[in-house]
């Protein structure tokens, strides 16, 4: 009997990052995993361990042309951030599941899947949810002046103004601007709804079908810079977006606006941002990513971070949280494959599948 064939087309690598053999993790990551969960070795399973007992082969592909060569033999197709052509998918007549990593499954042609009657699942990226949480931690820390309040308490300098602190802002009185409206920006917007915070967004592609769901208003490029009280960058880095945030954009921000970047450092002219912060032309910045990483020890951002008056918060590209996010993302995919092999329903179905018309 032929082995189960699993085609994997992943532009990033998340599909298997968190389901590698234990010995392929670096000693430092092994140590971190065990520190966070003493049972890590029994939990952080590889693909082979999850699918133990099944004869299978993984076939990585890097293009639609390579997928076309294997799709006729494939029992499963796993995709991440790639455009699967409808005519290629239609040739997958053995497919038992099309699995996408991430809720934004625009690259999967659902109409072709319906023609085949094959179910389609889209699992949420825990990695992205962790980054969205980090954005809110940075925003709230700034709006509630937590670093300054902590320093005031440490100095025991609170007695003369007990019960209040200058500069605190209500979230609902601020406008959140999202530069990019992908899978990280959307949970950020969902939290803003709970605070009754107005949300505006700009993206290369508009998402009118999502605007009502997330109470988000699309605006033009210049408008988002001028109207945002908190502006969070959530764009992907590519040849079109590298350096997209320059001195001109930073110069349009309100004098008290907070600039957040948890996406990629090279999206931003970091020197222009540092200058605006040093000259107090914007209200502050919260950065998890930098043009050069790790951030050089002599970078001007360090001095700004140490100066409470500059309202700068820096974190060491830790918004994604830890290798456990990789594991959780990868495992949900491979346990979905296991569910189907056992005859169980897959989780996170966006199309349940049915018998194709004959």
C-alpha positions in Angstrom: 0.0 0.0 0.0 1.3 3.4 -1.0 2.3 5.7 1.9 0.1 8.7 2.8 1.4 11.7 0.8 1.4 15.1 2.5 2.3 18.1 0.3 3.6 21.1 2.2 3.9 24.5 0.5 5.0 27.0 3.1 6.6 30.3 2.2 7.9 30.9 5.8 8.5 27.6 7.5 6.0 27.7 10.4 4.3 24.5 9.3 7.2 22.4 10.6 9.2 24.8 12.8 7.4 23.7 15.9 7.2 20.0 15.1 10.9 19.2 14.6 12.7 16.3 16.4 13.7 17.2 19.9 17.4 16.9 19.1 17.1 19.5 16.3 16.2 22.2 18.9 19.3 24.1 20.0 20.4 23.5 23.6 19.3 27.0 24.6 15.8 26.4 23.3 15.6 23.0 24.9 16.6 24.6 28.2 13.9 27.3 27.8 11.2 24.8 26.9 12.0 22.6 29.9 12.1 25.7 32.2 8.6 26.7 31.0 7.2 23.2 31.1 9.2 20.3 32.8 7.2 17.9 30.6 8.4 19.6 27.4 10.1 16.5 26.0 6.8 14.6 26.1 4.8 17.5 24.7 7.0 19.0 22.0 6.6 16.2 19.6 7.8 15.9 16.1 5.7 15.2 13.0 7.0 11.6 13.1 6.0 11.2 16.7 2.5 12.8 16.2 1.8 10.5 13.2 3.5 7.5 14.7 2.0 4.3 13.3 1.2 5.8 9.9 3.2 5.3 6.8 3.6 8.7 5.4 5.9 10.9 3.4 6.3 14.7 3.4 6.8 16.4 0.1 7.9 20.0 0.4 7.2 22.2 -2.6 8.3 25.7 -3.4 6.1 26.7 -6.3 2.8 26.1 -8.0 4.7 24.1 -10.7 6.2 21.8 -8.1 2.8 21.4 -6.4 1.2 20.5 -9.8 3.6 17.6 -10.1 2.6 16.0 -6.8 -1.0 17.1 -6.2 -2.5 14.1 -8.0 -0.8 11.8 -5.5 -1.4 13.9 -2.4 -3.7 12.9 0.4 -3.2 16.2 2.3 -2.1 19.7 1.2 -0.7 22.0 3.9 -0.2 25.6 2.8 1.0 28.8 4.5 1.1 32.3 2.9 1.0 31.0 -0.7 -1.5 31.3 -3.6 -2.7 27.8 -4.6 -4.0 28.0 -8.2 -7.5 26.7 -8.6 -6.6 24.5 -11.6 -3.8 22.9 -9.6 -6.0 22.1 -6.6 -8.7 20.6 -8.9 -6.2 17.9 -9.8 -6.0 16.8 -6.2 -8.7 14.2 -6.4 -7.2 12.1 -3.6 -7.1 15.0 -1.2 -8.7 14.3 2.2 -7.9 17.8 3.7 -6.6 21.1 2.7 -5.0 22.7 5.7 -4.0 26.4 5.9 -1.9 27.8 8.7 -3.5 31.1 9.5 -7.0 32.5 9.4 -6.3 34.6 6.3 -6.7 31.7 3.8 -7.2 33.9 0.7 -4.6 31.8 -1.1 -6.8 28.7 -0.9 -9.3 28.5 -3.8 -12.5 27.5 -1.9 -14.5 27.1 -5.0 -12.2 24.4 -6.3 -12.2 22.7 -2.9 -16.0 22.6 -3.1 -15.9 21.1 -6.5 -13.7 18.3 -5.1 -15.8 18.1 -1.9 -12.6 18.2 0.2 -12.7 20.0 3.6 -10.6 23.1 4.2 -9.3 24.1 7.6 -7.6 27.3 8.6 -6.0 27.3 12.0 -5.3 30.6 13.9 -1.6 31.5 14.4 -0.8 31.6 18.1 2.4 33.4 17.1 0.3 36.3 15.7 -2.1 36.4 18.7 1.0 36.7 21.0 2.2 39.7 19.0 -1.2 41.3 19.2 -1.2 40.9 23.0 2.3 42.5 23.1 1.0 45.5 21.1 -1.7 46.1 23.7 0.7 45.7 26.5 2.9 48.4 25.0 0.0 50.7 24.2 -1.6 50.4 27.7 1.8 50.9 29.4 2.2 54.1 27.5 -1.3 55.5 27.9 -1.3 54.7 31.6 2.3 55.9 32.0 3.3 52.8 33.9 7.1 53.2 33.6 6.8 56.7 35.0 4.4 55.6 37.8 6.7 52.8 38.7 9.7 55.2 38.9 7.6 57.6 41.0 6.7 54.8 43.5 10.4 53.7 43.7 11.4 57.2 44.6 8.6 57.4 47.2 7.7 60.6 45.5 3.9 60.1 45.4 2.7 61.7 48.6 2.2 65.2 47.2 -0.1 63.9 44.5 -1.5 60.7 45.9 -4.4 59.3 43.9 -3.4 60.6 40.5 -0.6 60.9 38.0 -0.1 63.4 35.2 -0.7 62.5 31.6 -2.9 59.4 31.9 -5.3 58.9 29.0 -8.5 56.9 28.5 -8.2 54.4 25.7 -11.6 55.3 24.4 -10.5 58.9 23.9 -7.7 57.9 21.5 -7.8 56.7 17.9 -6.0 53.5 17.0 -4.3 53.5 13.6 -3.3 50.1 12.1 -0.8 50.2 9.3 -1.7 46.9 7.7 -4.9 44.9 8.4 -3.7 41.3 8.4 -3.8 38.5 11.0 -2.1 40.5 13.7 -3.9 43.7 13.2 -7.4 42.1 13.4 -7.1 40.8 17.0 -5.7 44.2 17.9 -8.8 45.8 16.5 -11.0 43.3 18.3 -9.6 44.4 21.6 -10.1 48.0 20.7 -13.8 47.3 20.3 -13.9 46.2 23.9 -12.4 49.6 24.9 -14.8 51.4 22.6 -11.7 52.8 20.9 -12.1 54.2 17.3 -10.0 52.2 14.8 -8.7 53.3 11.4 -6.6 51.3 9.1 -4.6 51.5 5.9 -3.4 48.5 3.8 -2.3 47.9 0.3 -5.5 46.0 -0.1 -8.8 47.2 1.4 -10.9 44.7 3.3 -14.5 46.1 3.1 -16.0 42.7 4.3 -14.0 43.0 7.6 -14.6 46.6 8.4 -18.0 46.2 10.1 -16.9 43.1 12.0 -13.9 44.9 13.5 -15.5 48.4 13.6 -12.5 49.6 11.5 -12.6 52.5 9.1 -10.3 52.5 6.0 -8.4 55.7 5.5 -5.8 57.0 3.0 -2.1 56.9 3.7 -1.7 60.5 4.9 -4.8 60.4 7.0 -3.7 57.5 9.2 -0.6 59.4 10.1 -2.4 62.6 11.0 -5.4 61.1 12.8 -3.8 58.3 14.9 -3.2 58.7 18.6 -1.7 55.3 18.7 -0.2 54.0 15.4 0.8 50.3 15.2 2.8 49.0 12.3 1.6 45.5 11.2 2.9 45.3 7.6 4.9 42.4 6.1 8.4 43.3 5.0 9.1 42.9 1.3 10.5 44.9 -1.6 7.4 47.1 -1.7 7.4 47.9 2.0 11.0 48.2 3.0 11.5 51.8 4.3 7.9 52.6 3.7 7.8 54.6 7.0 10.1 57.6 6.5 10.8 61.0 7.9 7.8 62.4 6.1 5.4 60.0 7.7 6.9 60.4 11.2 6.6 64.1 10.7 2.8 63.9 10.2 2.2 62.2 13.5 0.5 64.2 16.3 2.9 65.7 18.9 1.5 63.3 21.5 1.1 60.2 19.3 2.6 56.8 20.2 4.4 54.9 17.4 4.5 51.1 17.8 6.4 48.7 15.7 6.2 44.9 16.3 6.4 44.0 12.6 9.9 44.5 11.1 12.5 47.1 11.8 13.4 47.7 8.2 10.0 49.0 7.5 11.0 52.2 9.3 13.7 54.9 8.8 15.0 54.3 12.3 17.3 57.3 12.3 14.4 59.6 11.5 12.3 58.0 14.3 15.2 58.4 16.8 15.5 62.1 15.8 11.8 62.7 16.2 11.9 61.1 19.7 15.0 63.0 20.8 13.5 66.3 19.7 10.2 65.4 21.4 8.3 65.8 18.1 6.1 62.8 18.8 4.7 61.4 22.1 6.7 58.2 22.2 7.6 54.9 20.6 7.3 51.3 21.6 9.6 49.0 19.5 10.1 45.3 19.5 12.0 45.2 16.2 14.9 47.2 14.9 16.8 47.9 11.7 19.7 45.8 13.0 19.2 43.0 15.4 20.2 42.5 18.1 20.1 46.3 18.6 23.7 47.6 18.8 24.7 48.6 22.3 25.5 52.2 21.2 22.3 52.8 19.3 20.7 56.1 20.3 17.4 54.3 21.1 19.0 52.9 24.3 19.6 56.4 25.7 16.0 57.4 24.8 14.7 54.2 26.4 16.5 55.1 29.6 15.1 58.7 29.6 11.5 58.4 31.0 10.7 61.8 29.5 11.2 60.4 25.9 8.4 57.8 26.5 10.3 55.0 24.7 9.8 51.4 25.4 12.1 48.7 23.9 11.7 44.9 24.0 14.1 42.4 22.4 12.0 41.1 19.5 10.1 39.0 22.1 6.5 39.8 21.1 6.1 36.4 19.5 6.7 35.1 23.1 8.7 31.8 22.9 9.2 28.6 20.9 6.0 27.4 22.4 4.1 29.5 19.9 5.9 27.6 17.1 5.0 24.4 18.7 1.3 25.3 19.2 1.0 26.5 15.6 2.7 23.5 14.1 1.0 21.0 16.3 -2.5 22.2 15.5 -1.8 21.4 11.9 -0.4 18.0 12.4 -3.0 17.0 15.0 -5.6 18.0 12.4 -4.0 15.6 9.9 -4.0 12.9 12.7 -7.7 13.6 13.3 -8.6 13.0 9.7 -6.5 9.8 9.5 -8.4 8.5 12.5 -11.7 9.4 10.9 -12.4 12.3 13.2 -13.6 15.8 12.1 -10.8 18.3 11.6 -10.8 21.4 13.8 -11.1 25.0 12.5 -13.0 24.1 9.3 -13.9 26.9 7.0 -15.5 24.4 4.6 -16.6 21.1 5.9 -16.4 19.1 2.7 -18.9 16.8 1.1 -19.2 14.1 -1.5 -18.4 15.7 -4.8 -21.1 15.8 -7.5 -20.7 12.9 -9.9 
